[in-house]
Amino acid sequence: AFLDAIFVLAAEVAILAWRREDLTDKLLLWDLVCSVATTFLYFVGFCFMANQYGRVDRKALSTKQKNAVQGAIAFSFFSIFAWACLAFMAFRTKNRTPGYNDLGESTQRNSSTGSGLAHAHEDSPYQEAPGSSNEKPVY
């Protein structure tokens, strides 16, 4: 799980650093698969440890042993939700609007210059700031 977390972190950095869409799509798919697999493995580990802890005679365990087992079970339980959130975010990023990277810039060619990226501020979906237009108010 530790190595998986390191690889997923490296993939997240690579997704933000590289602008090639074909490579980014492969990294996003790999990130999604790793997150789902880790979620599943933590779920199986939680179920197994909780089942084994339920079968053990707790009176035979020392306080340190009980705390260690309970801590491992709690860690795996909360890791399920953490990795499930990462899997959901990877799924949402994978299915985002095509043609836009994570910085909000369009990856389509700018038609006025013929090359380069068209930036989001050129055709912004937002309204103008109040008072910025030269039109007279209508009463």
C-alpha positions as CSV (number, residue, x, y, z in Angstrom):
1,A,0.0,0.0,0.0
2,F,2.9,2.4,0.7
3,L,4.5,1.8,-2.7
4,D,1.0,2.2,-4.3
5,A,0.6,5.5,-2.5
6,I,4.0,6.7,-3.8
7,F,3.2,5.7,-7.4
8,V,-0.2,7.4,-7.2
9,L,1.4,10.6,-5.9
10,A,4.0,10.4,-8.7
11,A,1.1,9.9,-11.2
12,E,-0.7,13.0,-9.9
13,V,2.4,15.1,-10.3
14,A,3.0,13.8,-13.8
15,I,-0.6,14.5,-14.8
16,L,-0.2,18.1,-13.8
17,A,3.3,18.5,-15.3
18,W,2.7,16.8,-18.7
19,R,0.4,18.3,-21.3
20,R,0.2,15.4,-23.7
21,E,-3.4,14.2,-23.7
22,D,-2.6,10.6,-24.7
23,L,-0.2,10.2,-21.8
24,T,-2.4,12.0,-19.4
25,D,-5.4,9.8,-20.2
26,K,-3.2,6.7,-19.5
27,L,-2.0,8.1,-16.2
28,L,-5.5,9.0,-15.2
29,L,-6.7,5.5,-16.0
30,W,-3.8,4.0,-14.1
31,D,-4.5,6.3,-11.1
32,L,-8.1,5.2,-11.1
33,V,-7.3,1.5,-11.3
34,C,-4.7,1.8,-8.5
35,S,-7.1,3.7,-6.2
36,V,-9.9,1.2,-6.7
37,A,-7.6,-1.8,-6.2
38,T,-6.2,-0.2,-2.9
39,T,-9.7,0.5,-1.7
40,F,-10.7,-3.1,-2.3
41,L,-7.6,-4.4,-0.6
42,Y,-8.1,-2.3,2.5
43,F,-11.8,-3.5,2.6
44,V,-10.7,-7.1,2.4
45,G,-8.0,-6.5,5.1
46,F,-10.5,-4.8,7.4
47,C,-13.0,-7.6,7.0
48,F,-10.3,-10.3,7.7
49,M,-8.9,-8.5,10.7
50,A,-12.3,-7.8,12.2
51,N,-13.3,-11.4,11.7
52,Q,-10.1,-12.7,13.3
53,Y,-10.4,-10.3,16.2
54,G,-13.9,-11.4,16.8
55,R,-12.7,-15.1,17.2
56,V,-9.9,-14.4,19.6
57,D,-10.3,-14.7,23.4
58,R,-9.8,-11.1,24.4
59,K,-9.0,-12.0,28.0
60,A,-5.8,-13.8,26.8
61,L,-4.5,-10.6,25.1
62,S,-2.6,-7.9,26.9
63,T,-3.6,-4.3,26.8
64,K,-0.8,-3.5,24.3
65,Q,-1.9,-6.3,22.0
66,K,-5.6,-5.2,22.1
67,N,-4.6,-1.6,21.3
68,A,-2.4,-2.7,18.4
69,V,-5.1,-4.9,16.9
70,Q,-7.8,-2.3,17.3
71,G,-5.5,0.4,15.9
72,A,-4.8,-1.7,12.8
73,I,-8.5,-2.4,12.3
74,A,-9.4,1.3,12.7
75,F,-6.6,2.3,10.3
76,S,-7.8,-0.1,7.6
77,F,-11.4,1.0,8.1
78,F,-10.6,4.7,7.7
79,S,-8.3,4.0,4.8
80,I,-11.2,2.5,2.9
81,F,-12.9,5.9,2.9
82,A,-9.7,7.8,2.1
83,W,-8.9,5.6,-0.9
84,A,-12.5,5.6,-2.1
85,C,-12.4,9.4,-2.1
86,L,-9.2,9.3,-4.2
87,A,-10.8,6.8,-6.6
88,F,-13.9,9.1,-6.9
89,M,-11.7,12.1,-7.6
90,A,-9.7,10.1,-10.2
91,F,-13.0,9.0,-11.9
92,R,-14.3,12.6,-11.9
93,T,-11.0,13.8,-13.4
94,K,-11.0,11.1,-16.0
95,N,-14.5,12.0,-17.1
96,R,-14.0,15.8,-17.1
97,T,-14.8,18.0,-20.1
98,P,-12.5,17.0,-22.9
99,G,-10.2,19.6,-24.3
100,Y,-9.4,21.3,-21.0
101,N,-6.5,20.6,-18.7
102,D,-6.4,21.0,-14.9
103,L,-5.4,24.6,-15.1
104,G,-8.5,25.7,-17.0
105,E,-6.7,26.3,-20.2
106,S,-8.1,25.1,-23.5
107,T,-6.0,22.5,-25.3
108,Q,-7.6,23.4,-28.6
109,R,-5.6,25.5,-31.1
110,N,-6.2,29.2,-31.1
111,S,-7.8,30.1,-34.5
112,S,-6.5,33.7,-34.6
113,T,-2.8,32.8,-34.4
114,G,-2.9,29.3,-35.8
115,S,-0.8,27.9,-33.0
116,G,-0.5,27.9,-29.3
117,L,-3.1,27.4,-26.7
118,A,-6.2,29.5,-26.4
119,H,-6.5,30.7,-22.8
120,A,-9.7,30.6,-20.8
121,H,-9.8,34.4,-20.3
122,E,-10.2,35.1,-24.1
123,D,-13.8,33.8,-24.2
124,S,-14.7,33.8,-20.5
125,P,-18.0,32.4,-19.4
126,Y,-18.2,35.1,-16.7
127,Q,-20.1,38.4,-16.9
128,E,-18.3,41.7,-17.0
129,A,-17.6,43.4,-13.7
130,P,-20.3,45.9,-12.7
131,G,-19.6,49.4,-14.1
132,S,-17.1,48.1,-16.6
133,S,-19.3,48.6,-19.7
134,N,-19.8,52.0,-21.4
135,E,-23.5,51.5,-21.8
136,K,-25.9,54.0,-20.2
137,P,-28.2,52.5,-17.5
138,V,-31.8,52.0,-18.5
139,Y,-34.4,53.4,-16.0
